[in-house]
Amino acid sequence: MNSRLSTKGQLIIPKEIRERHGWRPGTDLEIEDHDEWVVIRLPATGQATTLEDLFGCSGYEGPRRSLEEMEAAIAKGAGKSP
């Protein structure tokens, strides 16, 4: 599909693409310039997750286990000898 840049610098995104992505008038889009090509997409939502955000998310409340204990449990669950 082709489109033409207007004298005001506006780009018309073909209707088929807008409908496929659910883009309506007023939809915010992010534009990334990569020298030879350009990416148009919805902006990322929320913030990136950090490792600190994940601490404690497993729900495990038992005693702390060493790496060796965890590896042995994984090996046992996989049917291997530790």
mmCIF file of the N, C-alpha and C atoms, coordinates in Angstrom:
data_MODEL
# 
_entry.id   MODEL 
# 
loop_
_atom_site.group_PDB 
_atom_site.id 
_atom_site.type_symbol 
_atom_site.label_atom_id 
_atom_site.label_alt_id 
_atom_site.label_comp_id 
_atom_site.label_asym_id 
_atom_site.label_entity_id 
_atom_site.label_seq_id 
_atom_site.pdbx_PDB_ins_code 
_atom_site.Cartn_x 
_atom_site.Cartn_y 
_atom_site.Cartn_z 
_atom_site.occupancy 
_atom_site.B_iso_or_equiv 
_atom_site.pdbx_formal_charge 
_atom_site.auth_seq_id 
_atom_site.auth_comp_id 
_atom_site.auth_asym_id 
_atom_site.auth_atom_id 
_atom_site.pdbx_PDB_model_num 
ATOM 1   N N  . MET A 1 1  ? 0.847  -1.177  0.000  1.00 0.00 ? 1  MET A N  1 
ATOM 2   C CA . MET A 1 1  ? 0.000  0.000   0.000  1.00 0.00 ? 1  MET A CA 1 
ATOM 3   C C  . MET A 1 1  ? 0.891  1.237   0.000  1.00 0.00 ? 1  MET A C  1 
ATOM 4   N N  . ASN A 1 2  ? 0.426  2.256   -0.630 1.00 0.00 ? 2  ASN A N  1 
ATOM 5   C CA . ASN A 1 2  ? 1.155  3.514   -0.677 1.00 0.00 ? 2  ASN A CA 1 
ATOM 6   C C  . ASN A 1 2  ? 0.325  4.625   -0.069 1.00 0.00 ? 2  ASN A C  1 
ATOM 7   N N  . SER A 1 3  ? 1.001  5.655   0.379  1.00 0.00 ? 3  SER A N  1 
ATOM 8   C CA . SER A 1 3  ? 0.357  6.841   0.903  1.00 0.00 ? 3  SER A CA 1 
ATOM 9   C C  . SER A 1 3  ? 1.220  8.028   0.518  1.00 0.00 ? 3  SER A C  1 
ATOM 10  N N  . ARG A 1 4  ? 0.675  9.208   0.588  1.00 0.00 ? 4  ARG A N  1 
ATOM 11  C CA . ARG A 1 4  ? 1.420  10.409  0.212  1.00 0.00 ? 4  ARG A CA 1 
ATOM 12  C C  . ARG A 1 4  ? 1.414  11.386  1.371  1.00 0.00 ? 4  ARG A C  1 
ATOM 13  N N  . LEU A 1 5  ? 2.547  12.022  1.592  1.00 0.00 ? 5  LEU A N  1 
ATOM 14  C CA . LEU A 1 5  ? 2.687  13.030  2.622  1.00 0.00 ? 5  LEU A CA 1 
ATOM 15  C C  . LEU A 1 5  ? 2.058  14.327  2.123  1.00 0.00 ? 5  LEU A C  1 
ATOM 16  N N  . SER A 1 6  ? 1.201  14.935  2.944  1.00 0.00 ? 6  SER A N  1 
ATOM 17  C CA . SER A 1 6  ? 0.534  16.177  2.541  1.00 0.00 ? 6  SER A CA 1 
ATOM 18  C C  . SER A 1 6  ? 1.487  17.365  2.682  1.00 0.00 ? 6  SER A C  1 
ATOM 19  N N  . THR A 1 7  ? 1.074  18.505  2.176  1.00 0.00 ? 7  THR A N  1 
ATOM 20  C CA . THR A 1 7  ? 1.891  19.723  2.291  1.00 0.00 ? 7  THR A CA 1 
ATOM 21  C C  . THR A 1 7  ? 2.038  20.146  3.746  1.00 0.00 ? 7  THR A C  1 
ATOM 22  N N  . LYS A 1 8  ? 1.163  19.665  4.630  1.00 0.00 ? 8  LYS A N  1 
ATOM 23  C CA . LYS A 1 8  ? 1.244  19.973  6.061  1.00 0.00 ? 8  LYS A CA 1 
ATOM 24  C C  . LYS A 1 8  ? 2.051  18.910  6.821  1.00 0.00 ? 8  LYS A C  1 
ATOM 25  N N  . GLY A 1 9  ? 2.618  17.935  6.098  1.00 0.00 ? 9  GLY A N  1 
ATOM 26  C CA . GLY A 1 9  ? 3.407  16.890  6.749  1.00 0.00 ? 9  GLY A CA 1 
ATOM 27  C C  . GLY A 1 9  ? 2.568  15.766  7.315  1.00 0.00 ? 9  GLY A C  1 
ATOM 28  N N  . GLN A 1 10 ? 1.305  15.686  6.923  1.00 0.00 ? 10 GLN A N  1 
ATOM 29  C CA . GLN A 1 10 ? 0.418  14.643  7.435  1.00 0.00 ? 10 GLN A CA 1 
ATOM 30  C C  . GLN A 1 10 ? 0.469  13.427  6.522  1.00 0.00 ? 10 GLN A C  1 
ATOM 31  N N  . LEU A 1 11 ? 0.417  12.262  7.143  1.00 0.00 ? 11 LEU A N  1 
ATOM 32  C CA . LEU A 1 11 ? 0.432  10.999  6.422  1.00 0.00 ? 11 LEU A CA 1 
ATOM 33  C C  . LEU A 1 11 ? -0.910 10.306  6.642  1.00 0.00 ? 11 LEU A C  1 
ATOM 34  N N  . ILE A 1 12 ? -1.538 9.893   5.566  1.00 0.00 ? 12 ILE A N  1 
ATOM 35  C CA . ILE A 1 12 ? -2.809 9.173   5.690  1.00 0.00 ? 12 ILE A CA 1 
ATOM 36  C C  . ILE A 1 12 ? -2.502 7.685   5.717  1.00 0.00 ? 12 ILE A C  1 
ATOM 37  N N  . ILE A 1 13 ? -2.891 7.038   6.817  1.00 0.00 ? 13 ILE A N  1 
ATOM 38  C CA . ILE A 1 13 ? -2.731 5.592   6.940  1.00 0.00 ? 13 ILE A CA 1 
ATOM 39  C C  . ILE A 1 13 ? -3.962 4.956   6.307  1.00 0.00 ? 13 ILE A C  1 
ATOM 40  N N  . PRO A 1 14 ? -3.767 4.053   5.350  1.00 0.00 ? 14 PRO A N  1 
ATOM 41  C CA . PRO A 1 14 ? -4.902 3.442   4.664  1.00 0.00 ? 14 PRO A CA 1 
ATOM 42  C C  . PRO A 1 14 ? -5.928 2.852   5.629  1.00 0.00 ? 14 PRO A C  1 
ATOM 43  N N  . LYS A 1 15 ? -7.193 2.973   5.256  1.00 0.00 ? 15 LYS A N  1 
ATOM 44  C CA . LYS A 1 15 ? -8.313 2.531   6.086  1.00 0.00 ? 15 LYS A CA 1 
ATOM 45  C C  . LYS A 1 15 ? -8.181 1.074   6.507  1.00 0.00 ? 15 LYS A C  1 
ATOM 46  N N  . GLU A 1 16 ? -7.761 0.217   5.587  1.00 0.00 ? 16 GLU A N  1 
ATOM 47  C CA . GLU A 1 16 ? -7.623 -1.211  5.892  1.00 0.00 ? 16 GLU A CA 1 
ATOM 48  C C  . GLU A 1 16 ? -6.664 -1.436  7.063  1.00 0.00 ? 16 GLU A C  1 
ATOM 49  N N  . ILE A 1 17 ? -5.563 -0.707  7.088  1.00 0.00 ? 17 ILE A N  1 
ATOM 50  C CA . ILE A 1 17 ? -4.593 -0.844  8.178  1.00 0.00 ? 17 ILE A CA 1 
ATOM 51  C C  . ILE A 1 17 ? -5.164 -0.283  9.469  1.00 0.00 ? 17 ILE A C  1 
ATOM 52  N N  . ARG A 1 18 ? -5.797 0.903   9.405  1.00 0.00 ? 18 ARG A N  1 
ATOM 53  C CA . ARG A 1 18 ? -6.393 1.499   10.613 1.00 0.00 ? 18 ARG A CA 1 
ATOM 54  C C  . ARG A 1 18 ? -7.431 0.572   11.217 1.00 0.00 ? 18 ARG A C  1 
ATOM 55  N N  . GLU A 1 19 ? -8.270 -0.019  10.386 1.00 0.00 ? 19 GLU A N  1 
ATOM 56  C CA . GLU A 1 19 ? -9.318 -0.919  10.896 1.00 0.00 ? 19 GLU A CA 1 
ATOM 57  C C  . GLU A 1 19 ? -8.720 -2.193  11.483 1.00 0.00 ? 19 GLU A C  1 
ATOM 58  N N  . ARG A 1 20 ? -7.702 -2.740  10.820 1.00 0.00 ? 20 ARG A N  1 
ATOM 59  C CA . ARG A 1 20 ? -7.088 -3.976  11.306 1.00 0.00 ? 20 ARG A CA 1 
ATOM 60  C C  . ARG A 1 20 ? -6.484 -3.778  12.694 1.00 0.00 ? 20 ARG A C  1 
ATOM 61  N N  . HIS A 1 21 ? -5.935 -2.595  12.951 1.00 0.00 ? 21 HIS A N  1 
ATOM 62  C CA . HIS A 1 21 ? -5.302 -2.320  14.238 1.00 0.00 ? 21 HIS A CA 1 
ATOM 63  C C  . HIS A 1 21 ? -6.237 -1.624  15.224 1.00 0.00 ? 21 HIS A C  1 
ATOM 64  N N  . GLY A 1 22 ? -7.429 -1.272  14.781 1.00 0.00 ? 22 GLY A N  1 
ATOM 65  C CA . GLY A 1 22 ? -8.383 -0.604  15.666 1.00 0.00 ? 22 GLY A CA 1 
ATOM 66  C C  . GLY A 1 22 ? -8.005 0.834   15.960 1.00 0.00 ? 22 GLY A C  1 
ATOM 67  N N  . TRP A 1 23 ? -7.244 1.474   15.064 1.00 0.00 ? 23 TRP A N  1 
ATOM 68  C CA . TRP A 1 23 ? -6.835 2.860   15.255 1.00 0.00 ? 23 TRP A CA 1 
ATOM 69  C C  . TRP A 1 23 ? -7.954 3.792   14.833 1.00 0.00 ? 23 TRP A C  1 
ATOM 70  N N  . ARG A 1 24 ? -8.415 4.613   15.745 1.00 0.00 ? 24 ARG A N  1 
ATOM 71  C CA . ARG A 1 24 ? -9.490 5.572   15.508 1.00 0.00 ? 24 ARG A CA 1 
ATOM 72  C C  . ARG A 1 24 ? -8.912 6.985   15.532 1.00 0.00 ? 24 ARG A C  1 
ATOM 73  N N  . PRO A 1 25 ? -9.661 7.980   15.068 1.00 0.00 ? 25 PRO A N  1 
ATOM 74  C CA . PRO A 1 25 ? -9.170 9.360   15.166 1.00 0.00 ? 25 PRO A CA 1 
ATOM 75  C C  . PRO A 1 25 ? -8.803 9.687   16.611 1.00 0.00 ? 25 PRO A C  1 
ATOM 76  N N  . GLY A 1 26 ? -7.660 10.306  16.791 1.00 0.00 ? 26 GLY A N  1 
ATOM 77  C CA . GLY A 1 26 ? -7.183 10.651  18.130 1.00 0.00 ? 26 GLY A CA 1 
ATOM 78  C C  . GLY A 1 26 ? -6.269 9.609   18.743 1.00 0.00 ? 26 GLY A C  1 
ATOM 79  N N  . THR A 1 27 ? -6.093 8.458   18.079 1.00 0.00 ? 27 THR A N  1 
ATOM 80  C CA . THR A 1 27 ? -5.203 7.425   18.599 1.00 0.00 ? 27 THR A CA 1 
ATOM 81  C C  . THR A 1 27 ? -3.767 7.949   18.599 1.00 0.00 ? 27 THR A C  1 
ATOM 82  N N  . ASP A 1 28 ? -3.088 7.840   19.740 1.00 0.00 ? 28 ASP A N  1 
ATOM 83  C CA . ASP A 1 28 ? -1.680 8.234   19.816 1.00 0.00 ? 28 ASP A CA 1 
ATOM 84  C C  . ASP A 1 28 ? -0.826 7.135   19.201 1.00 0.00 ? 28 ASP A C  1 
ATOM 85  N N  . LEU A 1 29 ? 0.117  7.527   18.365 1.00 0.00 ? 29 LEU A N  1 
ATOM 86  C CA . LEU A 1 29 ? 1.034  6.580   17.745 1.00 0.00 ? 29 LEU A CA 1 
ATOM 87  C C  . LEU A 1 29 ? 2.460  7.027   18.003 1.00 0.00 ? 29 LEU A C  1 
ATOM 88  N N  . GLU A 1 30 ? 3.335  6.070   18.145 1.00 0.00 ? 30 GLU A N  1 
ATOM 89  C CA . GLU A 1 30 ? 4.755  6.337   18.354 1.00 0.00 ? 30 GLU A CA 1 
ATOM 90  C C  . GLU A 1 30 ? 5.468  6.135   17.019 1.00 0.00 ? 30 GLU A C  1 
ATOM 91  N N  . ILE A 1 31 ? 6.379  7.032   16.687 1.00 0.00 ? 31 ILE A N  1 
ATOM 92  C CA . ILE A 1 31 ? 7.120  6.938   15.431 1.00 0.00 ? 31 ILE A CA 1 
ATOM 93  C C  . ILE A 1 31 ? 8.597  6.802   15.764 1.00 0.00 ? 31 ILE A C  1 
ATOM 94  N N  . GLU A 1 32 ? 9.224  5.752   15.255 1.00 0.00 ? 32 GLU A N  1 
ATOM 95  C CA . GLU A 1 32 ? 10.652 5.516   15.453 1.00 0.00 ? 32 GLU A CA 1 
ATOM 96  C C  . GLU A 1 32 ? 11.366 5.690   14.124 1.00 0.00 ? 32 GLU A C  1 
ATOM 97  N N  . ASP A 1 33 ? 12.424 6.470   14.113 1.00 0.00 ? 33 ASP A N  1 
ATOM 98  C CA . ASP A 1 33 ? 13.214 6.698   12.909 1.00 0.00 ? 33 ASP A CA 1 
ATOM 99  C C  . ASP A 1 33 ? 14.440 5.795   12.934 1.00 0.00 ? 33 ASP A C  1 
ATOM 100 N N  . HIS A 1 34 ? 14.581 4.948   11.926 1.00 0.00 ? 34 HIS A N  1 
ATOM 101 C CA . HIS A 1 34 ? 15.710 4.022   11.817 1.00 0.00 ? 34 HIS A CA 1 
ATOM 102 C C  . HIS A 1 34 ? 16.478 4.260   10.518 1.00 0.00 ? 34 HIS A C  1 
ATOM 103 N N  . ASP A 1 35 ? 16.824 5.512   10.241 1.00 0.00 ? 35 ASP A N  1 
ATOM 104 C CA . ASP A 1 35 ? 17.567 5.915   9.044  1.00 0.00 ? 35 ASP A CA 1 
ATOM 105 C C  . ASP A 1 35 ? 16.860 5.515   7.743  1.00 0.00 ? 35 ASP A C  1 
ATOM 106 N N  . GLU A 1 36 ? 16.925 4.257   7.359  1.00 0.00 ? 36 GLU A N  1 
ATOM 107 C CA . GLU A 1 36 ? 16.362 3.822   6.084  1.00 0.00 ? 36 GLU A CA 1 
ATOM 108 C C  . GLU A 1 36 ? 14.872 3.470   6.157  1.00 0.00 ? 36 GLU A C  1 
ATOM 109 N N  . TRP A 1 37 ? 14.328 3.344   7.362  1.00 0.00 ? 37 TRP A N  1 
ATOM 110 C CA . TRP A 1 37 ? 12.921 2.982   7.513  1.00 0.00 ? 37 TRP A CA 1 
ATOM 111 C C  . TRP A 1 37 ? 12.358 3.599   8.776  1.00 0.00 ? 37 TRP A C  1 
ATOM 112 N N  . VAL A 1 38 ? 11.038 3.609   8.860  1.00 0.00 ? 38 VAL A N  1 
ATOM 113 C CA . VAL A 1 38 ? 10.320 4.216   9.979  1.00 0.00 ? 38 VAL A CA 1 
ATOM 114 C C  . VAL A 1 38 ? 9.317  3.201   10.513 1.00 0.00 ? 38 VAL A C  1 
ATOM 115 N N  . VAL A 1 39 ? 9.172  3.155   11.834 1.00 0.00 ? 39 VAL A N  1 
ATOM 116 C CA . VAL A 1 39 ? 8.191  2.264   12.467 1.00 0.00 ? 39 VAL A CA 1 
ATOM 117 C C  . VAL A 1 39 ? 7.109  3.135   13.104 1.00 0.00 ? 39 VAL A C  1 
ATOM 118 N N  . ILE A 1 40 ? 5.854  2.786   12.836 1.00 0.00 ? 40 ILE A N  1 
ATOM 119 C CA . ILE A 1 40 ? 4.707  3.461   13.457 1.00 0.00 ? 40 ILE A CA 1 
ATOM 120 C C  . ILE A 1 40 ? 3.984  2.407   14.292 1.00 0.00 ? 40 ILE A C  1 
ATOM 121 N N  . ARG A 1 41 ? 3.815  2.692   15.581 1.00 0.00 ? 41 ARG A N  1 
ATOM 122 C CA . ARG A 1 41 ? 3.153  1.716   16.455 1.00 0.00 ? 41 ARG A CA 1 
ATOM 123 C C  . ARG A 1 41 ? 2.498  2.433   17.625 1.00 0.00 ? 41 ARG A C  1 
ATOM 124 N N  . LEU A 1 42 ? 1.708  1.674   18.380 1.00 0.00 ? 42 LEU A N  1 
ATOM 125 C CA . LEU A 1 42 ? 1.132  2.213   19.598 1.00 0.00 ? 42 LEU A CA 1 
ATOM 126 C C  . LEU A 1 42 ? 2.240  2.395   20.620 1.00 0.00 ? 42 LEU A C  1 
ATOM 127 N N  . PRO A 1 43 ? 2.190  3.436   21.421 1.00 0.00 ? 43 PRO A N  1 
ATOM 128 C CA . PRO A 1 43 ? 3.213  3.632   22.451 1.00 0.00 ? 43 PRO A CA 1 
ATOM 129 C C  . PRO A 1 43 ? 3.166  2.501   23.478 1.00 0.00 ? 43 PRO A C  1 
ATOM 130 N N  . ALA A 1 44 ? 4.323  2.194   24.043 1.00 0.00 ? 44 ALA A N  1 
ATOM 131 C CA . ALA A 1 44 ? 4.392  1.174   25.087 1.00 0.00 ? 44 ALA A CA 1 
ATOM 132 C C  . ALA A 1 44 ? 3.572  1.649   26.283 1.00 0.00 ? 44 ALA A C  1 
ATOM 133 N N  . THR A 1 45 ? 2.862  0.724   26.907 1.00 0.00 ? 45 THR A N  1 
ATOM 134 C CA . THR A 1 45 ? 2.055  1.077   28.073 1.00 0.00 ? 45 THR A CA 1 
ATOM 135 C C  . THR A 1 45 ? 2.795  0.679   29.340 1.00 0.00 ? 45 THR A C  1 
ATOM 136 N N  . GLY A 1 46 ? 2.660  1.480   30.355 1.00 0.00 ? 46 GLY A N  1 
ATOM 137 C CA . GLY A 1 46 ? 3.288  1.162   31.635 1.00 0.00 ? 46 GLY A CA 1 
ATOM 138 C C  . GLY A 1 46 ? 4.790  1.324   31.589 1.00 0.00 ? 46 GLY A C  1 
ATOM 139 N N  . GLN A 1 47 ? 5.424  0.900   32.650 1.00 0.00 ? 47 GLN A N  1 
ATOM 140 C CA . GLN A 1 47 ? 6.864  1.000   32.763 1.00 0.00 ? 47 GLN A CA 1 
ATOM 141 C C  . GLN A 1 47 ? 7.484  -0.385  32.636 1.00 0.00 ? 47 GLN A C  1 
ATOM 142 N N  . ALA A 1 48 ? 8.741  -0.406  32.284 1.00 0.00 ? 48 ALA A N  1 
ATOM 143 C CA . ALA A 1 48 ? 9.460  -1.673  32.189 1.00 0.00 ? 48 ALA A CA 1 
ATOM 144 C C  . ALA A 1 48 ? 9.534  -2.312  33.569 1.00 0.00 ? 48 ALA A C  1 
ATOM 145 N N  . THR A 1 49 ? 9.451  -3.627  33.605 1.00 0.00 ? 49 THR A N  1 
ATOM 146 C CA . THR A 1 49 ? 9.544  -4.366  34.860 1.00 0.00 ? 49 THR A CA 1 
ATOM 147 C C  . THR A 1 49 ? 11.006 -4.567  35.216 1.00 0.00 ? 49 THR A C  1 
ATOM 148 N N  . THR A 1 50 ? 11.330 -4.306  36.447 1.00 0.00 ? 50 THR A N  1 
ATOM 149 C CA . THR A 1 50 ? 12.696 -4.509  36.918 1.00 0.00 ? 50 THR A CA 1 
ATOM 150 C C  . THR A 1 50 ? 12.763 -5.788  37.742 1.00 0.00 ? 50 THR A C  1 
ATOM 151 N N  . LEU A 1 51 ? 13.971 -6.262  37.976 1.00 0.00 ? 51 LEU A N  1 
ATOM 152 C CA . LEU A 1 51 ? 14.157 -7.458  38.792 1.00 0.00 ? 51 LEU A CA 1 
ATOM 153 C C  . LEU A 1 51 ? 13.605 -7.247  40.195 1.00 0.00 ? 51 LEU A C  1 
ATOM 154 N N  . GLU A 1 52 ? 13.778 -6.041  40.716 1.00 0.00 ? 52 GLU A N  1 
ATOM 155 C CA . GLU A 1 52 ? 13.272 -5.740  42.057 1.00 0.00 ? 52 GLU A CA 1 
ATOM 156 C C  . GLU A 1 52 ? 11.747 -5.857  42.119 1.00 0.00 ? 52 GLU A C  1 
ATOM 157 N N  . ASP A 1 53 ? 11.064 -5.550  41.000 1.00 0.00 ? 53 ASP A N  1 
ATOM 158 C CA . ASP A 1 53 ? 9.610  -5.673  40.957 1.00 0.00 ? 53 ASP A CA 1 
ATOM 159 C C  . ASP A 1 53 ? 9.160  -7.122  41.114 1.00 0.00 ? 53 ASP A C  1 
ATOM 160 N N  . LEU A 1 54 ? 10.014 -8.063  40.746 1.00 0.00 ? 54 LEU A N  1 
ATOM 161 C CA . LEU A 1 54 ? 9.635  -9.477  40.746 1.00 0.00 ? 54 LEU A CA 1 
ATOM 162 C C  . LEU A 1 54 ? 9.942  -10.203 42.050 1.00 0.00 ? 54 LEU A C  1 
ATOM 163 N N  . PHE A 1 55 ? 10.753 -9.610  42.911 1.00 0.00 ? 55 PHE A N  1 
ATOM 164 C CA . PHE A 1 55 ? 11.080 -10.268 44.169 1.00 0.00 ? 55 PHE A CA 1 
ATOM 165 C C  . PHE A 1 55 ? 9.811  -10.554 44.959 1.00 0.00 ? 55 PHE A C  1 
ATOM 166 N N  . GLY A 1 56 ? 9.666  -11.777 45.388 1.00 0.00 ? 56 GLY A N  1 
ATOM 167 C CA . GLY A 1 56 ? 8.522  -12.152 46.201 1.00 0.00 ? 56 GLY A CA 1 
ATOM 168 C C  . GLY A 1 56 ? 7.259  -12.448 45.417 1.00 0.00 ? 56 GLY A C  1 
ATOM 169 N N  . CYS A 1 57 ? 7.331  -12.499 44.106 1.00 0.00 ? 57 CYS A N  1 
ATOM 170 C CA . CYS A 1 57 ? 6.101  -12.693 43.330 1.00 0.00 ? 57 CYS A CA 1 
ATOM 171 C C  . CYS A 1 57 ? 5.700  -14.156 43.195 1.00 0.00 ? 57 CYS A C  1 
ATOM 172 N N  . SER A 1 58 ? 6.555  -15.076 43.628 1.00 0.00 ? 58 SER A N  1 
ATOM 173 C CA . SER A 1 58 ? 6.243  -16.492 43.446 1.00 0.00 ? 58 SER A CA 1 
ATOM 174 C C  . SER A 1 58 ? 5.227  -17.002 44.459 1.00 0.00 ? 58 SER A C  1 
ATOM 175 N N  . GLY A 1 59 ? 5.071  -16.306 45.555 1.00 0.00 ? 59 GLY A N  1 
ATOM 176 C CA . GLY A 1 59 ? 4.123  -16.742 46.572 1.00 0.00 ? 59 GLY A CA 1 
ATOM 177 C C  . GLY A 1 59 ? 4.702  -17.754 47.540 1.00 0.00 ? 59 GLY A C  1 
ATOM 178 N N  . TYR A 1 60 ? 5.950  -18.193 47.297 1.00 0.00 ? 60 TYR A N  1 
ATOM 179 C CA . TYR A 1 60 ? 6.583  -19.160 48.193 1.00 0.00 ? 60 TYR A CA 1 
ATOM 180 C C  . TYR A 1 60 ? 6.883  -18.481 49.523 1.00 0.00 ? 60 TYR A C  1 
ATOM 181 N N  . GLU A 1 61 ? 6.456  -19.116 50.627 1.00 0.00 ? 61 GLU A N  1 
ATOM 182 C CA . GLU A 1 61 ? 6.654  -18.525 51.946 1.00 0.00 ? 61 GLU A CA 1 
ATOM 183 C C  . GLU A 1 61 ? 7.461  -19.423 52.869 1.00 0.00 ? 61 GLU A C  1 
ATOM 184 N N  . GLY A 1 62 ? 8.058  -20.469 52.329 1.00 0.00 ? 62 GLY A N  1 
ATOM 185 C CA . GLY A 1 62 ? 8.844  -21.383 53.155 1.00 0.00 ? 62 GLY A CA 1 
ATOM 186 C C  . GLY A 1 62 ? 10.244 -20.853 53.396 1.00 0.00 ? 62 GLY A C  1 
ATOM 187 N N  . PRO A 1 63 ? 11.097 -21.712 53.964 1.00 0.00 ? 63 PRO A N  1 
ATOM 188 C CA . PRO A 1 63 ? 12.477 -21.290 54.244 1.00 0.00 ? 63 PRO A CA 1 
ATOM 189 C C  . PRO A 1 63 ? 13.246 -21.059 52.937 1.00 0.00 ? 63 PRO A C  1 
ATOM 190 N N  . ARG A 1 64 ? 14.251 -20.207 53.025 1.00 0.00 ? 64 ARG A N  1 
ATOM 191 C CA . ARG A 1 64 ? 15.085 -19.953 51.851 1.00 0.00 ? 64 ARG A CA 1 
ATOM 192 C C  . ARG A 1 64 ? 15.849 -21.220 51.491 1.00 0.00 ? 64 ARG A C  1 
ATOM 193 N N  . ARG A 1 65 ? 16.045 -21.424 50.202 1.00 0.00 ? 65 ARG A N  1 
ATOM 194 C CA . ARG A 1 65 ? 16.767 -22.596 49.703 1.00 0.00 ? 65 ARG A CA 1 
ATOM 195 C C  . ARG A 1 65 ? 18.029 -22.133 48.987 1.00 0.00 ? 65 ARG A C  1 
ATOM 196 N N  . SER A 1 66 ? 19.063 -22.970 49.075 1.00 0.00 ? 66 SER A N  1 
ATOM 197 C CA . SER A 1 66 ? 20.307 -22.655 48.374 1.00 0.00 ? 66 SER A CA 1 
ATOM 198 C C  . SER A 1 66 ? 20.157 -23.037 46.905 1.00 0.00 ? 66 SER A C  1 
ATOM 199 N N  . LEU A 1 67 ? 21.057 -22.555 46.085 1.00 0.00 ? 67 LEU A N  1 
ATOM 200 C CA . LEU A 1 67 ? 21.041 -22.894 44.672 1.00 0.00 ? 67 LEU A CA 1 
ATOM 201 C C  . LEU A 1 67 ? 21.191 -24.403 44.491 1.00 0.00 ? 67 LEU A C  1 
ATOM 202 N N  . GLU A 1 68 ? 22.036 -25.043 45.302 1.00 0.00 ? 68 GLU A N  1 
ATOM 203 C CA . GLU A 1 68 ? 22.238 -26.490 45.211 1.00 0.00 ? 68 GLU A CA 1 
ATOM 204 C C  . GLU A 1 68 ? 20.942 -27.242 45.534 1.00 0.00 ? 68 GLU A C  1 
ATOM 205 N N  . GLU A 1 69 ? 20.216 -26.780 46.551 1.00 0.00 ? 69 GLU A N  1 
ATOM 206 C CA . GLU A 1 69 ? 18.946 -27.418 46.916 1.00 0.00 ? 69 GLU A CA 1 
ATOM 207 C C  . GLU A 1 69 ? 17.920 -27.270 45.789 1.00 0.00 ? 69 GLU A C  1 
ATOM 208 N N  . MET A 1 70 ? 17.884 -26.092 45.185 1.00 0.00 ? 70 MET A N  1 
ATOM 209 C CA . MET A 1 70 ? 16.932 -25.877 44.083 1.00 0.00 ? 70 MET A CA 1 
ATOM 210 C C  . MET A 1 70 ? 17.283 -26.740 42.881 1.00 0.00 ? 70 MET A C  1 
ATOM 211 N N  . GLU A 1 71 ? 18.586 -26.819 42.548 1.00 0.00 ? 71 GLU A N  1 
ATOM 212 C CA . GLU A 1 71 ? 19.003 -27.657 41.418 1.00 0.00 ? 71 GLU A CA 1 
ATOM 213 C C  . GLU A 1 71 ? 18.693 -29.127 41.665 1.00 0.00 ? 71 GLU A C  1 
ATOM 214 N N  . ALA A 1 72 ? 18.887 -29.584 42.913 1.00 0.00 ? 72 ALA A N  1 
ATOM 215 C CA . ALA A 1 72 ? 18.584 -30.977 43.263 1.00 0.00 ? 72 ALA A CA 1 
ATOM 216 C C  . ALA A 1 72 ? 17.082 -31.248 43.125 1.00 0.00 ? 72 ALA A C  1 
ATOM 217 N N  . ALA A 1 73 ? 16.264 -30.293 43.553 1.00 0.00 ? 73 ALA A N  1 
ATOM 218 C CA . ALA A 1 73 ? 14.803 -30.455 43.436 1.00 0.00 ? 73 ALA A CA 1 
ATOM 219 C C  . ALA A 1 73 ? 14.372 -30.488 41.972 1.00 0.00 ? 73 ALA A C  1 
ATOM 220 N N  . ILE A 1 74 ? 14.990 -29.669 41.147 1.00 0.00 ? 74 ILE A N  1 
ATOM 221 C CA . ILE A 1 74 ? 14.679 -29.659 39.716 1.00 0.00 ? 74 ILE A CA 1 
ATOM 222 C C  . ILE A 1 74 ? 15.083 -30.981 39.084 1.00 0.00 ? 74 ILE A C  1 
ATOM 223 N N  . ALA A 1 75 ? 16.288 -31.457 39.438 1.00 0.00 ? 75 ALA A N  1 
ATOM 224 C CA . ALA A 1 75 ? 16.762 -32.742 38.898 1.00 0.00 ? 75 ALA A CA 1 
ATOM 225 C C  . ALA A 1 75 ? 15.825 -33.871 39.326 1.00 0.00 ? 75 ALA A C  1 
ATOM 226 N N  . LYS A 1 76 ? 15.401 -33.846 40.574 1.00 0.00 ? 76 LYS A N  1 
ATOM 227 C CA . LYS A 1 76 ? 14.493 -34.882 41.070 1.00 0.00 ? 76 LYS A CA 1 
ATOM 228 C C  . LYS A 1 76 ? 13.161 -34.823 40.315 1.00 0.00 ? 76 LYS A C  1 
ATOM 229 N N  . GLY A 1 77 ? 12.657 -33.650 40.105 1.00 0.00 ? 77 GLY A N  1 
ATOM 230 C CA . GLY A 1 77 ? 11.400 -33.495 39.368 1.00 0.00 ? 77 GLY A CA 1 
ATOM 231 C C  . GLY A 1 77 ? 11.513 -33.923 37.914 1.00 0.00 ? 77 GLY A C  1 
ATOM 232 N N  . ALA A 1 78 ? 12.722 -33.812 37.352 1.00 0.00 ? 78 ALA A N  1 
ATOM 233 C CA . ALA A 1 78 ? 12.948 -34.214 35.969 1.00 0.00 ? 78 ALA A CA 1 
ATOM 234 C C  . ALA A 1 78 ? 13.308 -35.700 35.876 1.00 0.00 ? 78 ALA A C  1 
ATOM 235 N N  . GLY A 1 79 ? 13.348 -36.397 37.030 1.00 0.00 ? 79 GLY A N  1 
ATOM 236 C CA . GLY A 1 79 ? 13.632 -37.816 37.035 1.00 0.00 ? 79 GLY A CA 1 
ATOM 237 C C  . GLY A 1 79 ? 15.116 -38.131 36.940 1.00 0.00 ? 79 GLY A C  1 
ATOM 238 N N  . LYS A 1 80 ? 15.966 -37.174 37.296 1.00 0.00 ? 80 LYS A N  1 
ATOM 239 C CA . LYS A 1 80 ? 17.414 -37.393 37.253 1.00 0.00 ? 80 LYS A CA 1 
ATOM 240 C C  . LYS A 1 80 ? 17.950 -37.439 38.674 1.00 0.00 ? 80 LYS A C  1 
ATOM 241 N N  . SER A 1 81 ? 19.068 -38.084 38.833 1.00 0.00 ? 81 SER A N  1 
ATOM 242 C CA . SER A 1 81 ? 19.728 -38.084 40.148 1.00 0.00 ? 81 SER A CA 1 
ATOM 243 C C  . SER A 1 81 ? 20.494 -36.795 40.309 1.00 0.00 ? 81 SER A C  1 
ATOM 244 N N  . PRO A 1 82 ? 20.480 -36.193 41.499 1.00 0.00 ? 82 PRO A N  1 
ATOM 245 C CA . PRO A 1 82 ? 21.218 -34.939 41.719 1.00 0.00 ? 82 PRO A CA 1 
ATOM 246 C C  . PRO A 1 82 ? 22.721 -35.160 41.684 1.00 0.00 ? 82 PRO A C  1 
# 
